[in-house]
């Protein structure tokens, strides 16, 4: 399950999630931009798909209802082909995923849903802050749930064939959702690759883990009311082995001379073993014992270090990317009132710190070259602004940030 979900999430990093997680990196496909266009080859594919779907237990009536109005979405194919699986540094990822705005909105969302989240925590044993953080990363607390018709997007991607088998499996699962009566084809919407609702479940995850928590008889992760979606996320984590009352991990201090080869999830060992080496929390107390623990240094020895516990690996079952799991844990901590990451991050490949990159964005914007905010994360909009500035100043147009460029803007 985690692997199939990751296939989607890698896309979302560059698309809907990045769009949701911070404006500077690309734009999400919205329903306004996505219209079915006639495509005879797609229509022929649908005819053959319907036979395969019937063989998997989907009724003709469900197929008729689901494909009425569905069609080929070229924008979704373009999105799928153009996604770049670039990896952001943890610093950039956290600047977006745990921005002050996302923390503040998360605290408000947690207050707004306090009773629901308390009931969910009582049932599944997963902290309200963790569930809220996943909600914040996946859809910005419900603001960006995706409004693209899922049958159209998944059938288009299955027909397109780049990851055809995966998307056909998701399409069949989406038809099972319609057939079960949990929702209607009209309400079955999602992001461009079929991730649905407040916490962006793909259809197979929905079938495996979604729950009807508000008791209205439907597992509704699409509605304004996030109750079922949040409970479904907690159910997913519980069934993946969540340990109630334990943290995901924590930032730690390493003793001087710490051997960097001991880091990484493949080198997990007993907490007491790390404590004996001199690993402490940020206040200098011995590392607490939450069982087998790994030490991660996502940006090397000049960046922060984290001890990760069992629940970190459970978050990875939800989405198998270390930055995502640290992002969820850290955002949850921030929502709970804990401090930002305390250690500094090393300068980037251009020798720039995040403060340099923020200053660059502010100065470009002040000169009339809009970077879409100044979060210190160099995305497409910042690159465009750099290009426009370089062109206007008679400089070589590279689009690349640098300290020299920053100086030239003083
Ligand atoms: Ca319900």
Boltz pocket constraint, residues with backbone or C-beta under 6 A from the ligand:
constraints:
  - pocket:
      binder: B
      contacts: [[A, 211], [A, 212], [A, 213], [A, 214], [A, 215], [A, 216], [A, 217], [A, 218], [A, 219], [A, 220], [A, 228]]
      max_distance: 6.0
